[in-house]
């Protein structure tokens, strides 16, 4: 009976073999999707082939993956590109013989096959069989030294590899025809026999195997909460580590330059003479600097000195004579726009009687001109003070930072500003200005070794039982301040660390699982551990021993952690 079996892309060899074991058909076509685990490794395919032979199954591979078909054909499977092709052969009752594709296989597949060939070639050197075969070898050497003519026939099954057999025949050819005395021939045969027996005994009594394993690692983030305090009596935390801290105090001075952004007309101011008329019955005083506004343009002028304008009176002819005073004024803003023609002015200080008290210019105002310049503004000084405060905090953080084993974390400082001075005032003409800050600086520091201790204690608690931290500790750490109390000189932090983790290897357990297994059986056993790969096994003696010793003390594990 024949059958077509569809497998999943992530289905392991163990699961496929189990399905074959429960399938009664003898000819089975496995339909394998592109990118499957089975077609990704020549070892997987060889294991499947060996198990299929043990079960008496004839297996064919059906896949649309050309690379996968090439690997399967290389191993010895009959391959099909489509299910229809496989069905035709199934209906005929059998699969055709597989054709080798070694010449077209990828280089790494050829190399792996050649390594497997050499392991297979020496598989006959099992200690239990070599004792009998060594006797044949002793006899062969004896015949060699006593033979004077024809080359002896070699037995059909030999304990030596084909290469060793060729070397043996070459040695015989070179020695044929040489007459060696019977006494010496026996001596040589005895020495060779003793040497063979010694090698066999070493392989039986003192075999060793070194198993090289690759463990795949990955990065993982861990968060470690802890607290620090200069006086640990002042802090009470539950379930958190408390580290000793040091409270430092320093006075600092910082000076920085800034660019002025204000624009102002700093040209000359227009000047002129105003006559103030008072038609009211009482006198009025205009203080120095009081604004006097031109009615036509709204330009403002001011008197350099204060003036008093007498009240009006009635003349002998019965006419109202207003009081008047002439005085010099100057425009409050520079520029040509203040050069005015004669006109009327109002005095805001006595605006309620502006119809009775007013000013008049009888001549043109002159002298005003334009000249724009950069000046310091009030906003410039405010922003400069804020920025130098931030720069001071950053500079302090940079100056302290991590010095050896001492850690300073930004956010664990208190800055009290004692003075902030600028070298220019508002509206001063200047392209740039400087600001100097003086501050009283207090901060907390703690030691890295203290944190490393709590990391070692807490990190394993955040990992599963099967994982462990690889290396000396965390690869990097950043610090988050959750709370800072400068009065109590304490703080709460979270250390966000990045660590390298890998599967925890219990060497005694692993040695017990791998003892007495062949290379193929060891690979199958390690399929149970997704993050552990068998790199290779080194045997001693290298030719006679081809399976892992039963004695676990004779097994060494060499573990290399790799990142993929």
C-alpha positions in Angstrom: 0.0 0.0 0.0 1.2 3.6 -0.8 0.4 7.0 0.7 1.0 10.7 0.4 1.8 12.5 3.7 1.8 16.3 4.1 4.1 17.7 6.7 4.3 21.2 8.3 7.1 23.7 7.7 8.2 23.6 11.4 7.7 19.9 11.9 10.9 18.3 13.4 12.5 15.0 12.3 11.3 13.2 15.5 7.7 14.0 14.8 8.0 12.9 11.1 9.6 9.6 12.1 6.8 9.0 14.7 4.2 9.6 11.9 6.0 7.1 9.7 6.1 4.6 12.5 2.3 4.7 12.7 1.8 4.5 8.9 1.2 1.0 7.5 2.1 1.9 3.9 5.6 1.0 2.6 5.9 3.6 -0.2 5.3 7.1 1.2 5.6 10.5 -0.6 6.4 13.3 1.9 5.0 16.7 0.6 7.5 19.2 2.1 6.7 23.0 2.0 9.4 25.5 0.9 11.6 26.7 3.8 10.8 23.7 6.0 13.0 22.6 8.9 13.5 19.2 7.3 15.0 20.6 4.1 17.2 23.1 5.9 19.8 20.6 7.0 21.4 17.6 5.4 21.7 16.0 8.8 17.9 16.1 9.2 17.5 14.3 5.9 20.1 11.7 6.7 18.4 11.0 10.0 15.1 10.6 8.3 16.6 8.3 5.7 18.2 6.1 8.3 15.0 5.8 10.3 13.0 5.1 7.2 15.3 2.2 6.3 15.0 0.8 9.9 11.2 0.9 9.5 11.3 -0.7 6.0 9.8 2.4 4.3 10.6 3.7 0.9 10.5 7.6 1.1 10.2 10.1 -1.7 10.4 13.9 -1.2 7.9 16.2 -3.0 8.8 19.9 -2.8 8.7 23.1 -5.0 11.9 24.2 -3.3 14.7 23.6 -5.9 17.5 23.9 -3.3 15.6 21.5 -0.9 15.2 19.0 -3.7 18.9 19.2 -4.5 19.8 18.4 -0.9 17.3 15.6 -0.7 18.6 14.1 -3.9 22.1 14.4 -2.6 21.2 12.3 0.4 19.6 9.7 -1.7 15.9 10.4 -1.8 13.8 10.2 -4.9 12.5 13.8 -5.4 9.5 15.2 -7.2 8.6 18.8 -8.1 4.8 18.1 -7.9 2.4 15.7 -6.2 1.1 14.5 -9.6 4.5 13.1 -10.5 4.7 11.2 -7.2 1.2 9.8 -7.7 2.0 8.3 -11.0 4.9 6.3 -9.6 2.8 5.4 -6.5 0.2 3.9 -8.8 2.9 1.9 -10.6 3.8 0.4 -7.3 7.3 1.7 -6.6 9.6 4.7 -6.9 12.5 4.9 -9.4 16.1 4.7 -8.1 17.4 8.0 -6.8 20.1 9.8 -8.9 23.0 11.4 -7.1 23.5 15.1 -7.5 26.7 15.5 -5.6 28.4 17.5 -8.3 25.6 20.1 -8.2 25.2 20.2 -4.4 26.2 23.4 -2.5 29.8 23.4 -1.2 28.9 23.2 2.5 26.7 20.1 1.8 29.6 18.4 -0.1 32.0 19.1 2.8 29.5 17.8 5.4 28.9 14.6 3.4 32.7 14.1 3.1 33.0 14.4 6.9 30.2 11.9 7.4 31.9 9.6 4.9 35.1 9.6 6.9 33.1 8.9 10.1 31.3 6.0 8.4 34.5 4.6 6.9 36.0 4.1 10.4 32.9 2.8 12.0 34.1 -0.8 11.9 36.7 0.0 14.5 34.5 -0.8 17.4 36.5 -2.3 20.4 34.4 -5.4 20.6 35.1 -6.4 17.0 38.7 -5.3 16.8 40.0 -8.0 19.1 39.1 -10.7 16.6 40.2 -8.6 13.6 43.6 -7.9 15.3 44.2 -11.7 15.3 43.7 -11.7 11.5 46.1 -8.8 11.3 48.8 -10.7 13.3 48.4 -13.6 10.9 48.7 -11.3 7.9 52.0 -9.8 9.2 53.4 -13.3 9.8 52.5 -14.4 6.3 54.1 -11.3 5.0 57.5 -11.9 6.5 57.6 -15.6 5.7 56.2 -15.3 2.2 58.6 -15.5 -0.7 56.4 -15.3 -3.8 52.8 -14.6 -4.4 50.8 -11.8 -2.7 48.3 -13.2 -0.1 44.6 -12.9 -0.7 42.8 -10.3 1.4 39.6 -11.3 3.2 36.4 -9.8 1.8 35.6 -7.9 5.1 38.5 -6.0 6.7 38.8 -3.9 9.8 40.9 -1.3 8.0 39.6 1.4 5.7 40.2 1.3 2.0 43.0 3.8 2.4 44.7 1.7 5.1 44.3 -1.4 2.9 46.0 0.2 0.0 48.9 1.3 2.2 49.1 -2.3 3.6 49.3 -3.7 0.0 51.9 -1.2 -0.9 54.0 -2.2 2.1 53.6 -5.9 1.1 54.7 -5.2 -2.5 57.8 -3.4 -1.3 58.7 -6.2 1.0 57.8 -9.1 -1.2 60.8 -11.1 -2.2 62.7 -10.2 1.0 63.8 -13.2 3.0 63.5 -12.7 6.7 64.6 -15.3 9.2 61.8 -17.1 10.9 63.0 -15.9 14.4 63.0 -12.3 13.5 59.6 -12.6 11.7 58.1 -14.0 14.8 59.6 -11.1 16.8 58.2 -8.5 14.4 54.9 -10.2 14.4 54.8 -10.2 18.2 55.7 -6.5 18.4 53.0 -5.6 15.9 50.4 -7.8 17.7 51.3 -6.2 21.0 51.0 -2.8 19.6 47.5 -3.6 18.2 46.5 -5.1 21.5 47.7 -2.0 23.4 45.7 0.3 21.1 42.6 -1.8 21.6 43.1 -1.9 25.4 43.6 1.9 25.5 40.3 2.3 23.5 38.5 -0.1 25.8 39.9 1.2 29.2 40.6 4.9 28.6 38.3 6.3 25.9 37.6 10.0 26.0 35.2 12.3 24.2 35.1 16.1 24.1 31.7 17.4 23.0 31.6 20.9 21.6 28.2 22.6 22.0 27.0 25.9 20.7 24.4 27.7 22.9 22.4 30.4 21.2 22.1 33.6 23.2 19.9 36.6 23.0 19.7 40.1 24.6 17.1 40.7 27.3 16.1 43.8 29.2 15.9 43.7 33.0 14.7 46.4 35.4 16.2 46.6 38.9 14.5 48.9 41.4 16.6 50.2 44.3 17.1 53.2 46.6 20.0 55.2 47.7 20.4 57.3 50.9 23.1 59.3 52.6 21.5 58.3 55.9 19.8 54.9 55.5 17.8 55.5 58.7 15.9 58.2 56.8 14.5 55.8 54.2 12.0 53.1 54.5 11.3 50.8 51.6 9.7 47.4 51.3 11.0 44.8 48.8 13.7 47.1 47.5 17.5 47.3 47.9 18.9 50.3 49.7 22.5 51.4 48.7 24.6 53.8 50.7 25.1 57.2 49.1 27.3 60.3 49.6 25.9 63.8 49.8 28.2 66.3 48.1 28.1 70.2 48.3 29.8 72.6 45.9 29.7 76.3 44.9 29.8 76.8 41.2 30.1 79.8 38.8 29.2 79.6 35.2 29.5 82.3 32.5 28.1 82.0 29.0 27.7 84.3 26.0 24.4 85.0 24.2 23.3 86.8 21.0 21.2 90.0 21.3 18.1 89.9 19.1 16.5 93.4 19.6 16.3 96.0 16.8 16.2 99.7 17.6 16.6 103.0 15.8 19.5 104.7 17.6 19.8 107.7 15.3 19.5 111.4 16.5 16.3 112.8 18.0 14.5 115.8 16.5 14.4 119.0 18.5 12.4 122.2 18.5 10.6 124.9 20.5 7.0 124.7 21.8 5.0 127.6 23.1 2.4 126.5 25.7 -0.7 128.7 25.9 -2.9 128.7 29.0 -6.4 130.2 28.5 -7.6 129.1 31.9 -7.8 131.4 34.9 -5.1 129.6 36.9 -1.6 128.6 36.3 -0.5 125.0 35.4 2.8 123.2 36.0 4.3 120.7 33.5 7.0 118.5 35.1 10.2 117.7 33.3 10.0 114.8 31.0 6.2 115.0 30.7 5.1 113.8 27.2 3.9 116.4 24.7 2.2 114.8 21.7 2.0 116.2 18.2 -1.7 116.3 17.1 -0.8 115.7 13.4 1.5 112.6 13.7 1.2 111.3 17.3 4.9 111.7 17.8 5.9 112.2 21.4 8.3 114.9 22.7 9.3 115.8 26.2 10.7 118.9 28.0 14.1 118.7 29.5 13.0 120.9 32.5 9.8 121.5 34.3 7.7 124.6 33.4 4.9 126.6 35.0 2.4 128.4 32.7 0.7 131.4 34.3 -3.1 131.8 34.0 -4.9 134.1 31.5 -5.9 137.7 32.4 -8.1 140.4 31.0 -6.4 143.4 29.4 -7.3 147.1 29.9 -9.1 146.9 26.6 -11.3 144.0 27.9 -9.5 141.3 25.9 -8.5 137.8 27.3 -4.8 137.5 27.3 -3.6 133.8 27.7 -0.6 133.0 29.8 2.3 131.4 27.8 5.7 129.9 28.2 8.3 128.8 25.5 10.6 125.8 26.1 12.8 123.3 24.3 11.5 119.8 23.6 13.1 116.7 22.1 11.5 113.7 20.4 11.4 110.6 22.6 12.2 108.4 19.6 15.1 108.8 17.1 14.4 109.2 13.4 13.5 111.5 10.7 9.8 110.9 11.3 10.0 113.3 14.2 11.1 116.2 12.1 7.8 118.1 12.1 6.3 121.1 10.5 4.7 123.8 12.7 1.6 122.5 14.4 -0.4 122.0 17.6 0.5 119.8 20.5 -1.5 118.3 23.4 -0.3 117.8 26.9 -1.6 114.4 28.4 -0.9 115.6 31.9 -3.7 118.2 31.7 -5.8 116.6 29.0 -9.0 117.4 30.8 -8.5 121.1 29.9 -6.7 120.5 26.6 -8.8 123.1 24.9 -7.6 125.7 27.3 -3.9 124.6 27.8 -2.0 123.4 24.7 1.2 123.8 22.8 2.1 125.3 19.4 5.3 125.0 17.4 6.0 128.0 15.3 9.1 126.6 13.6 10.0 123.3 11.9 11.5 120.6 14.2 14.9 119.4 12.9 17.8 117.1 13.7 16.1 113.7 13.6 17.8 110.9 11.5 17.6 107.1 11.3 20.3 104.6 12.3 19.2 101.0 13.1 21.2 98.8 15.6 21.0 95.6 17.5 20.2 95.9 21.2 19.6 93.7 24.2 16.0 93.1 25.0 14.3 92.1 28.2 13.3 88.8 26.7 17.0 88.2 25.6 18.1 88.5 29.2 15.3 86.3 30.6 16.0 83.5 28.1 19.7 83.7 28.7 19.2 83.3 32.5 17.0 80.2 31.9 19.5 78.7 29.5 22.6 79.2 31.6 20.7 77.5 34.5 20.1 74.4 32.3 23.7 74.5 31.0 25.0 74.7 34.5 23.0 71.5 35.5 24.2 69.7 32.3 27.8 70.8 32.8 27.8 69.6 36.4 26.3 66.3 35.2 29.0 65.9 32.6 31.8 66.9 35.0 30.7 64.4 37.5 29.1 61.6 35.5 30.8 58.3 36.0 34.2 58.6 37.5 35.7 55.2 38.1 33.3 53.4 40.4 31.4 56.6 41.5 28.0 57.1 39.8 26.2 60.4 39.5 22.7 60.3 37.9 21.2 63.4 36.4 18.2 64.4 38.5 19.8 63.7 41.8 21.0 67.3 42.3 19.6 70.5 43.9 20.8 73.8 42.5 20.2 77.0 44.5 20.9 80.1 42.4 22.6 82.8 44.4 23.1 85.4 41.6 22.6 85.9 37.8 24.2 89.0 36.3 24.3 90.3 32.7 26.9 92.7 31.5 24.4 94.7 29.5 21.0 96.3 30.4 17.8 96.3 28.4 18.0 98.5 25.2 21.8 98.6 25.3 23.3 98.6 21.9 25.2 95.3 21.6 25.6 92.3 19.2 26.1 89.9 22.2 26.2 89.9 25.9 27.3 87.6 28.7 25.5 86.2 31.7 27.2 84.9 34.9 25.4 82.4 37.2 26.5 81.6 40.8 24.9 78.6 42.4 25.1 76.4 45.5 25.0 72.8 44.2 24.1 69.7 46.3 23.9 66.1 44.9 23.9 62.4 45.7 26.4 59.8 44.4 26.7 56.1 44.9 29.2 53.3 44.0 28.9 50.9 41.1 30.2 47.9 43.0 27.3 48.3 45.4 24.9 48.2 42.5 26.7 45.3 40.9 26.1 43.3 44.1 22.3 43.8 44.0 22.3 43.1 40.3 23.9 39.7 40.9 21.3 38.9 43.5 18.2 40.1 41.7 18.9 39.3 38.0 18.4 35.5 38.3 15.0 36.1 39.9 13.8 37.8 36.8 14.9 34.9 34.5 13.3 31.6 33.9 14.8 28.5 35.5 16.2 27.4 32.1 18.0 30.7 31.4 21.1 32.4 32.9 23.1 35.6 32.4 26.1 35.0 30.1 29.3 36.9 31.0 30.3 39.0 33.9 27.0 40.9 34.2 24.9 43.6 32.4 26.2 44.9 29.1 24.9 48.5 29.7 22.7 50.3 32.2 20.5 53.5 32.1 19.1 55.1 35.2 15.6 56.4 35.8 14.9 58.6 38.9 11.5 57.8 40.4 11.9 60.1 43.3 14.4 62.5 44.9 14.2 64.1 48.4 17.0 66.6 48.9 15.9 67.2 52.5 16.3 63.5 53.4 19.2 63.2 51.0 17.7 60.0 49.5 16.3 58.8 46.1 14.5 55.9 44.5 15.7 54.7 41.1 15.2 52.0 38.5 18.3 50.6 36.7 17.3 49.5 33.2 20.0 46.9 32.2 20.6 45.0 29.0 22.0 41.5 29.6 23.0 38.5 27.4 21.1 35.3 28.3 21.4 31.7 27.2 20.1 28.3 28.1 21.4 27.0 31.4 23.5 23.9 30.7 23.6 21.4 33.6 26.8 19.6 32.6 26.3 16.5 34.8 22.8 16.0 33.4 24.0 16.6 29.8 26.8 14.1 30.1 24.4 11.5 31.4 22.0 12.1 28.5 24.8 11.9 25.9 26.9 9.0 27.3 27.2 5.9 25.1 25.5 7.6 22.0 26.9 7.8 18.5 27.2 11.1 16.7 23.9 10.6 14.9 22.2 9.6 18.2 23.7 12.7 20.0 22.3 15.0 17.3 18.8 13.5 17.7 19.0 13.8 21.5 20.0 17.5 21.2 17.0 18.2 19.0 15.1 18.4 22.3 17.0 21.5 23.2 16.1 24.2 20.6 18.9 26.6 21.7 21.7 24.0 21.9 23.5 22.8 18.8 26.1 20.1 18.5 29.2 21.5 16.7 31.4 18.4 16.7 32.8 15.6 18.9 36.5 14.9 19.4 37.2 11.2 20.3 40.3 9.6 21.8 41.7 7.4 20.4 40.5 9.2 17.3 40.1 6.2 15.0 39.1 3.4 17.4 36.5 5.3 19.4 33.4 6.4 17.4 30.8 6.7 20.2 30.6 8.7 23.4 32.0 6.7 26.4 29.7 5.2 28.9 31.8 6.5 31.8 30.6 10.1 32.3 33.9 11.1 33.8 35.5 10.5 30.4 33.2 13.1 28.8 34.2 16.7 28.6 31.8 19.5 27.5 33.1 22.6 25.7 30.4 25.2 25.5 30.5 28.3 23.3 27.9 31.0 23.5 27.0 32.4 20.1 24.6 35.1 19.1 22.4 34.7 16.0 
